[in-house]
Amino acid sequence: MKTKILKTEQQYNDACERIYNLINNTENPIKPDSPEGEEIELLSLLVEKYEQENYPVESPDPIEAIKFRMEQMNLKQVDVASLFGGKTRVSEVLNGKRPLTLKMITLLNRYLGIPLESMIEGNREYKLEPEKREKLLCVESINNYLSGNRPVMI
């Protein structure tokens, strides 16, 4: 297989198939320094780049991230009530009747290890009104940042 930047779904599928065949068609383990090992490493990087560009993973909903972490740690609402400010408040937040506060987000990150990005980026309920959004997008640096042309900050 000729190795090059993956630009089409067919090239992506061919690269995935080649990786699979390399891994499964040998009885002996592939050494990283071998030609096969280097080909797997290169193809894996190309596949990863293609997936990041074409199959972006969105941040989870913050409440779903909290519930997932609670399930992982076998926690009940009463166990985490102090992080929310009481039994009633934890119920209101987990049922979507009350928003997370900055203090809650900080405590959930610190004590349950929930990534801040999961609780901030995934929160889709906060939106700008269309006219305010348009005004904001007229600022060149903000527009560049949101369109992916992120300049290096000095």
DRENVEXVO-997924 format. One line per field, with one value per residue: residue in one letter; residue number from 0; x, y, z of N, C-alpha, C in turn. Coordinates in Angstrom, 3 decimals. Last residue first. Layout:
BEGIN
type = c(A;...)
seq = c(NUM;...)
nx = c(X;...)
ny = c(Y;...)
nz = c(Z;...)
cax = c(X;...)
cay = c(Y;...)
caz = c(Z;...)
cx = c(X;...)
cy = c(Y;...)
cz = c(Z;...)
END
This chain:
BEGIN
type = c(I;M;V;P;R;N;G;S;L;Y;N;N;I;S;E;V;C;L;L;K;E;R;K;E;P;E;L;K;Y;E;R;N;G;E;I;M;S;E;L;P;I;G;L;Y;R;N;L;L;T;I;M;K;L;T;L;P;R;K;G;N;L;V;E;S;V;R;T;K;G;G;F;L;S;A;V;D;V;Q;K;L;N;M;Q;E;M;R;F;K;I;A;E;I;P;D;P;S;E;V;P;Y;N;E;Q;E;Y;K;E;V;L;L;S;L;L;E;I;E;E;G;E;P;S;D;P;K;I;P;N;E;T;N;N;I;L;N;Y;I;R;E;C;A;D;N;Y;Q;Q;E;T;K;L;I;K;T;K;M)
seq = c(153;152;151;150;149;148;147;146;145;144;143;142;141;140;139;138;137;136;135;134;133;132;131;130;129;128;127;126;125;124;123;122;121;120;119;118;117;116;115;114;113;112;111;110;109;108;107;106;105;104;103;102;101;100;99;98;97;96;95;94;93;92;91;90;89;88;87;86;85;84;83;82;81;80;79;78;77;76;75;74;73;72;71;70;69;68;67;66;65;64;63;62;61;60;59;58;57;56;55;54;53;52;51;50;49;48;47;46;45;44;43;42;41;40;39;38;37;36;35;34;33;32;31;30;29;28;27;26;25;24;23;22;21;20;19;18;17;16;15;14;13;12;11;10;9;8;7;6;5;4;3;2;1;0)
nx = c(0.767;-0.821;-1.192;-4.559;-6.609;-8.757;-11.230;-13.259;-12.826;-10.580;-11.597;-13.539;-11.845;-10.378;-12.445;-15.721;-18.051;-19.050;-20.487;-22.649;-23.799;-24.571;-26.489;-28.441;-29.070;-27.884;-25.860;-26.525;-26.373;-26.809;-24.723;-21.908;-19.516;-17.632;-18.027;-17.754;-15.624;-13.566;-12.956;-13.508;-13.993;-13.052;-14.356;-13.093;-12.580;-14.912;-16.793;-15.826;-16.210;-18.982;-19.868;-18.878;-20.314;-23.274;-25.601;-29.141;-31.954;-33.228;-32.006;-31.640;-29.326;-30.245;-32.132;-30.510;-28.818;-30.676;-31.453;-29.055;-26.388;-24.369;-22.894;-21.274;-23.015;-24.077;-22.972;-24.511;-27.089;-26.954;-24.332;-21.733;-19.938;-18.279;-19.785;-21.949;-20.685;-19.984;-22.549;-23.493;-21.665;-22.255;-24.910;-24.480;-23.016;-22.841;-19.499;-18.188;-17.889;-15.400;-15.395;-14.553;-12.716;-10.439;-9.961;-9.648;-7.235;-5.483;-5.671;-4.608;-1.978;-1.138;-1.353;0.592;2.881;2.687;2.741;5.311;6.886;6.300;7.312;10.067;10.779;10.634;8.581;7.788;4.983;5.030;4.231;2.327;0.381;-1.997;-2.901;-1.500;-1.902;-4.710;-5.177;-3.849;-5.444;-7.897;-7.223;-6.616;-9.120;-10.613;-9.251;-9.787;-12.595;-12.893;-9.972;-7.481;-4.587;-1.351;0.139;1.734;0.586;0.848)
ny = c(35.063;32.423;31.707;31.525;29.229;28.745;27.805;29.546;30.699;32.337;34.073;35.403;36.680;38.372;40.022;40.411;39.421;37.769;39.594;40.079;37.528;37.282;39.237;38.189;35.636;35.273;32.484;29.892;27.178;24.497;22.789;21.807;20.725;22.465;21.884;19.278;18.395;20.068;19.129;15.669;14.516;13.814;14.157;16.389;18.320;18.362;19.040;21.579;23.016;22.803;24.159;26.744;27.420;25.355;23.949;24.799;22.772;20.728;18.355;16.401;17.143;19.465;18.415;16.691;18.515;19.999;18.175;17.655;20.141;21.111;19.483;18.082;16.845;14.751;12.346;10.479;10.866;9.708;7.226;5.563;3.883;5.022;4.874;6.496;8.963;9.213;9.399;11.762;13.583;13.297;14.138;16.813;17.703;15.695;15.346;16.767;14.827;13.927;13.942;12.566;13.958;14.591;12.280;10.420;11.301;10.882;8.057;7.283;8.208;6.659;4.115;4.204;4.337;1.872;0.020;0.552;-0.215;-2.949;-3.704;-3.199;-3.021;-1.802;-3.168;-6.444;-8.426;-11.838;-14.413;-14.853;-12.481;-11.275;-9.240;-6.866;-6.593;-6.439;-4.010;-2.230;-2.593;-1.609;1.064;1.760;1.394;3.370;5.662;5.468;5.754;8.346;10.337;11.071;10.518;10.869;7.638;4.756;2.159;-1.184)
nz = c(22.703;21.082;17.704;16.419;14.952;13.035;13.732;14.002;16.482;15.889;13.944;15.499;17.310;15.616;14.432;15.224;14.283;16.215;17.761;16.083;16.013;18.718;18.931;17.205;18.467;21.837;22.745;25.113;27.128;26.804;26.441;27.790;27.073;28.142;31.001;31.734;30.261;31.077;33.614;34.285;37.502;40.023;42.340;43.495;41.428;39.858;41.768;42.502;40.099;39.785;42.076;41.503;39.229;39.093;36.842;37.089;37.719;36.516;35.791;37.605;38.854;40.196;42.021;43.523;44.724;46.268;48.221;49.607;49.115;47.516;45.923;47.560;49.304;47.765;47.169;48.513;47.608;45.076;45.197;43.392;41.947;40.133;37.807;38.552;38.640;35.964;34.825;36.004;34.848;32.138;32.102;32.705;30.420;27.527;26.170;23.171;20.188;18.088;14.529;12.042;10.493;11.996;13.457;11.358;10.213;12.384;12.605;10.148;10.460;12.643;11.503;9.519;11.191;12.577;10.471;9.495;11.649;11.641;9.149;9.484;13.076;15.498;16.878;15.691;16.038;17.087;14.709;12.825;11.044;10.430;12.151;11.528;8.782;8.674;10.049;8.330;6.030;6.929;7.296;4.646;3.431;4.759;3.786;1.079;1.241;2.169;1.490;2.353;4.111;2.804;2.124;1.055;-0.866;0.000)
cax = c(2.073;-0.938;-0.411;-3.189;-6.208;-7.493;-10.115;-13.188;-13.949;-10.511;-10.490;-13.954;-12.829;-9.676;-11.603;-14.385;-17.420;-18.301;-19.277;-21.778;-23.292;-23.614;-25.270;-27.830;-28.489;-28.967;-26.038;-26.368;-26.001;-27.977;-25.287;-23.112;-20.708;-17.837;-18.129;-18.822;-16.889;-14.073;-13.643;-12.776;-14.688;-12.156;-14.764;-13.374;-11.599;-13.607;-16.942;-15.836;-14.881;-18.082;-20.191;-18.426;-18.868;-22.583;-24.389;-27.844;-31.071;-34.064;-32.010;-32.892;-29.300;-29.219;-32.539;-31.640;-28.248;-29.976;-32.442;-29.780;-27.508;-24.975;-23.923;-20.640;-22.209;-24.907;-22.364;-23.058;-26.797;-27.099;-25.735;-22.195;-21.020;-17.795;-18.476;-22.164;-21.305;-18.929;-21.650;-24.183;-21.740;-20.893;-24.611;-25.245;-22.438;-23.679;-20.765;-18.158;-18.418;-16.135;-15.086;-15.460;-13.985;-10.989;-10.122;-10.787;-8.456;-5.678;-6.069;-5.994;-2.806;-1.149;-2.162;-0.822;2.570;2.737;1.574;4.148;6.892;6.005;5.881;9.304;10.686;11.683;8.395;8.697;5.672;4.732;5.152;2.288;1.683;-1.451;-3.468;-1.547;-0.545;-3.996;-5.753;-3.422;-4.005;-7.789;-7.685;-5.583;-7.969;-10.959;-9.333;-8.401;-12.003;-13.367;-11.290;-8.418;-5.897;-2.417;-0.042;1.366;1.325;0.000)
cay = c(35.454;33.505;31.454;32.056;29.727;29.433;26.863;28.847;29.780;31.302;33.173;34.642;35.709;37.373;39.124;40.632;40.473;37.145;38.987;41.187;38.140;36.348;39.372;39.483;35.746;35.668;33.916;30.354;28.583;25.330;23.409;22.503;19.980;22.421;23.219;20.034;17.666;20.183;20.410;16.723;14.743;13.708;13.003;15.213;18.036;18.088;17.775;20.480;22.907;22.287;22.743;26.027;27.299;26.600;23.799;24.703;23.820;21.843;19.460;16.325;15.914;19.553;19.432;16.158;17.489;20.637;18.729;16.570;19.503;22.016;20.298;18.760;17.962;15.916;13.540;10.457;11.257;11.154;7.628;6.619;3.332;4.985;4.240;5.069;8.434;9.104;8.325;10.494;13.413;13.031;12.744;15.990;17.728;16.588;14.837;16.639;15.964;13.457;14.584;12.001;13.551;15.579;13.553;10.309;11.284;12.225;8.922;6.945;8.725;8.120;4.460;4.095;5.413;3.144;0.086;0.776;1.185;-2.137;-3.858;-2.464;-3.732;-1.339;-1.767;-5.581;-7.474;-10.427;-13.805;-15.679;-12.994;-12.251;-10.580;-7.360;-6.654;-7.558;-5.266;-2.368;-2.923;-3.017;0.261;1.855;0.599;1.949;5.387;5.426;4.529;7.240;9.794;12.135;9.946;11.474;9.062;5.543;3.419;0.000)
caz = c(23.265;22.052;18.905;16.429;16.255;12.716;13.771;12.715;16.330;16.916;13.623;14.326;17.789;16.426;13.645;15.777;13.481;15.114;18.306;16.472;14.781;18.132;19.732;16.889;17.118;20.936;22.527;23.734;27.073;27.095;25.246;28.223;26.732;26.702;30.429;32.378;30.164;29.707;33.485;33.583;36.236;38.879;41.545;44.309;42.474;39.255;41.036;43.481;40.708;38.745;41.875;42.703;39.138;39.410;37.629;36.397;38.236;36.974;34.846;36.833;38.058;39.149;41.046;42.761;43.837;45.150;47.298;48.928;49.795;48.482;45.273;46.423;49.818;48.098;46.553;48.685;48.987;45.212;45.144;44.294;42.777;41.510;37.843;38.317;39.857;36.968;34.424;36.272;36.307;32.605;31.754;33.648;31.769;28.316;26.685;24.622;20.935;19.259;15.807;13.046;9.896;11.075;14.166;12.274;9.412;11.840;13.721;10.470;9.376;12.743;12.677;9.132;10.259;13.301;11.364;8.635;11.239;12.816;9.423;8.469;11.797;14.584;16.491;16.448;15.171;17.347;15.668;14.036;11.460;9.500;12.267;12.913;9.333;8.047;10.535;9.731;5.996;6.526;8.437;5.673;2.977;4.918;5.228;1.537;0.694;3.008;1.173;1.999;3.795;3.607;1.882;2.225;-0.919;0.000)
cx = c(1.850;0.431;-0.522;-2.498;-4.772;-6.950;-8.781;-12.002;-13.906;-11.605;-10.409;-12.870;-13.280;-10.628;-10.944;-13.464;-16.017;-17.668;-18.412;-20.441;-22.321;-22.988;-24.170;-26.541;-27.820;-28.345;-27.247;-26.552;-25.725;-27.652;-26.453;-23.670;-22.005;-19.126;-18.462;-19.006;-18.043;-15.431;-14.265;-13.606;-13.959;-12.839;-13.899;-13.810;-11.841;-12.615;-15.627;-15.969;-14.814;-16.690;-19.225;-18.695;-18.317;-21.079;-23.805;-26.695;-29.731;-33.244;-32.859;-33.052;-30.579;-29.267;-31.540;-32.074;-29.345;-29.392;-31.765;-30.766;-28.223;-26.207;-24.569;-21.608;-21.509;-24.082;-23.114;-22.391;-25.281;-26.726;-25.780;-23.677;-21.496;-18.819;-17.991;-20.841;-21.519;-19.480;-20.573;-23.292;-22.385;-20.889;-23.207;-24.986;-23.171;-23.150;-21.568;-19.503;-18.323;-16.590;-15.987;-15.181;-14.995;-12.399;-10.771;-11.027;-9.692;-6.975;-6.346;-6.501;-4.292;-2.039;-2.252;-1.737;1.100;2.349;1.537;2.875;5.702;5.944;5.457;7.792;9.922;11.604;9.413;8.547;6.523;5.573;4.771;3.166;1.519;-0.064;-2.857;-1.953;-0.536;-2.584;-4.983;-3.909;-3.472;-6.327;-7.549;-5.959;-6.864;-9.808;-9.621;-8.339;-10.548;-12.755;-11.632;-9.823;-6.888;-3.753;-1.173;1.306;0.817;0.887)
cy = c(36.083;33.801;32.667;31.705;30.217;30.069;27.484;27.892;28.997;30.254;32.023;33.643;34.818;36.303;38.031;39.579;40.808;38.165;38.391;40.654;39.272;36.943;38.463;39.711;37.085;35.915;34.156;31.861;28.980;26.819;24.340;23.318;20.683;21.724;23.157;21.417;18.470;19.497;20.563;18.000;15.881;13.866;12.832;13.981;16.705;17.627;17.383;19.118;21.727;22.054;22.102;24.530;26.517;26.359;25.175;24.461;23.673;23.011;20.650;17.518;15.716;18.323;19.517;17.136;16.891;19.601;19.289;17.100;18.483;21.438;21.298;19.719;18.725;17.102;14.824;11.728;11.311;11.617;9.137;6.880;4.334;4.402;4.039;4.313;6.932;8.544;8.107;9.303;12.075;12.794;12.367;14.507;16.824;16.557;15.938;16.143;15.699;14.684;14.053;12.633;12.974;15.243;14.601;11.610;11.253;12.301;10.343;7.841;8.474;8.743;5.971;4.478;5.390;4.312;1.429;0.877;1.510;-0.658;-2.998;-2.544;-2.888;-1.987;-1.269;-4.148;-6.568;-9.528;-12.344;-15.080;-13.794;-12.743;-11.639;-8.835;-7.262;-7.694;-6.461;-3.704;-3.103;-3.463;-1.230;1.014;0.601;1.042;3.903;5.097;4.381;5.917;8.664;11.622;11.070;10.911;9.566;7.021;4.299;1.238)
cz = c(24.621;22.642;19.814;17.739;16.226;13.990;13.424;12.659;15.023;16.707;14.614;13.931;16.644;16.960;14.478;15.167;13.992;14.173;17.200;16.981;15.086;16.869;19.181;17.680;16.819;19.563;21.633;23.700;25.632;27.046;25.539;27.057;27.087;26.313;28.946;31.770;30.741;29.548;32.101;33.439;35.516;37.529;40.295;43.524;43.166;40.316;40.371;42.800;41.666;39.323;40.888;42.555;40.332;39.268;37.906;37.371;37.521;37.518;35.253;35.886;37.244;38.255;39.889;41.674;42.961;44.192;46.057;47.895;48.938;49.144;46.222;45.734;48.692;48.565;46.894;48.169;49.226;46.618;45.328;44.096;43.827;42.484;39.277;38.387;39.721;38.272;35.474;35.938;36.651;34.120;32.222;33.379;32.762;29.755;27.371;25.120;22.428;20.040;16.923;14.409;10.874;10.610;13.276;13.029;10.315;11.039;13.237;11.592;9.638;11.670;12.856;10.289;9.854;12.398;12.079;9.475;10.337;12.473;10.608;8.700;10.777;13.203;15.453;15.963;16.050;16.430;15.898;15.123;12.736;9.859;11.347;12.972;10.734;8.584;9.979;10.289;7.411;6.512;8.137;6.893;4.029;4.504;5.471;3.033;1.136;2.544;2.128;1.716;3.546;3.142;2.765;1.863;0.222;0.000)
END
